[in-house]
């Protein structure tokens, strides 16, 4: 049966390790360049404790390089003993914000 609408990639977990930088990247599935002005943000958690890290967009690649002090602060804010969701939000300036990936935050 056909499906209408955008479907995010599921099961993309984020592993945070204390005293360690967070380095990650995503690529478009067909290696096509993302449009100029595209913004991608990794959002960890929700509500008052949510942490957002903007990505660098370069052609078909989005990447994050987050220093260990920011990772440690995120762990402190997010490690509450209950599951924490992660999502990557894609916006190309068209007014639509699409969830690119979803998953869980893991603490290593």
Order of alpha helices (4+ residues) and beta strands (2+ residues): beta-beta-beta-beta-beta-beta-alpha-beta-beta
